[in-house]
């Protein structure tokens, strides 16, 4: 079974992702901010990370940059979740090393 680490401060997004993968071969581990995700990386050993761009403490951009800076995690895709009305900072996106962006709200099948 694969593991998806979700870092998003929206309980709604956490529930949507959990329901989306309920019948898939993914175990979803949800946390509310990027620092909690960093703290869980070693114990969770995710196959993919989804992270909100605007979270308290450590945001998705900084989480992606952290994941990319760790030799053990450079192969793990990190997708940033951004709101439909949030401005994506192209320079921060590139510097973060994120694999891409998903715009909220999204269709569960898109994920």
C-alpha positions in Angstrom: 0.0 0.0 0.0 1.2 3.5 -0.9 1.2 6.4 1.5 0.0 10.0 0.8 1.0 12.7 3.2 -1.5 15.5 3.1 -0.6 18.9 4.8 -3.5 21.2 4.6 -5.2 23.3 7.3 -8.7 22.8 5.8 -10.6 20.0 7.4 -12.8 19.9 4.3 -9.8 19.2 2.0 -8.6 16.6 4.4 -11.9 14.8 4.3 -12.2 15.1 0.5 -8.8 13.6 0.0 -9.5 10.8 2.6 -12.8 10.0 0.8 -11.2 10.1 -2.6 -8.6 7.5 -1.7 -10.8 5.4 0.6 -11.2 2.7 -2.0 -7.7 3.0 -3.4 -4.4 1.4 -2.4 -3.4 4.6 -0.6 -3.1 5.2 3.1 -3.8 9.0 3.7 -2.0 10.7 6.6 -3.4 14.2 7.1 -1.8 17.0 9.1 -2.7 20.6 9.5 0.5 22.4 8.6 3.9 21.9 7.0 5.8 21.6 10.3 3.7 18.6 11.3 4.4 17.1 7.8 8.1 17.6 8.3 7.9 15.9 11.7 6.0 12.9 10.1 8.2 12.4 7.1 10.5 9.8 8.6 7.8 7.7 10.3 5.2 8.0 7.4 7.7 7.5 4.5 5.2 8.9 1.9 5.1 8.1 -1.7 3.6 11.5 -2.5 3.0 14.7 -0.6 0.1 17.1 -1.1 0.5 20.5 0.6 -1.5 23.7 0.8 0.3 26.8 -0.2 -1.1 28.8 2.7 -0.8 27.1 6.1 0.3 28.3 9.5 3.9 27.7 10.5 5.5 26.1 7.4 3.6 26.6 4.1 3.5 24.3 1.1 6.3 26.1 -0.7 8.7 25.7 2.2 7.6 22.1 2.8 8.3 21.3 -0.8 11.7 22.9 -0.5 12.5 20.9 2.6 11.5 17.6 1.0 13.7 18.4 -2.0 16.6 19.2 0.3 16.6 15.8 1.9 18.4 13.1 0.0 16.0 10.4 1.2 13.0 12.3 -0.2 14.2 13.9 -3.5 12.2 11.2 -5.4 8.9 11.9 -3.7 6.5 14.1 -5.8 5.2 17.2 -4.0 2.0 18.8 -5.3 0.9 22.1 -4.0 -2.7 22.8 -3.4 -3.8 26.4 -4.1 -7.1 28.1 -3.8 -8.8 29.4 -7.0 -8.4 33.0 -5.9 -4.8 32.6 -4.5 -2.0 34.0 -6.5 0.8 31.5 -7.2 4.2 33.0 -6.9 6.1 31.6 -9.9 9.5 32.3 -8.3 8.6 30.6 -5.1 7.1 27.7 -7.0 10.2 27.1 -9.0 12.5 27.6 -6.0 10.4 25.1 -4.0 11.0 22.2 -6.4 7.4 21.2 -6.3 6.2 18.8 -8.9 3.1 20.8 -9.8 0.0 22.6 -8.5 -3.6 21.5 -8.0 -6.1 24.3 -7.8 -8.9 24.0 -5.1 -11.7 23.2 -5.4 -10.7 20.3 -7.6 -12.6 17.2 -8.8 -11.6 14.1 -6.8 -10.9 12.3 -10.0 -8.3 14.9 -10.8 -6.3 14.0 -7.7 
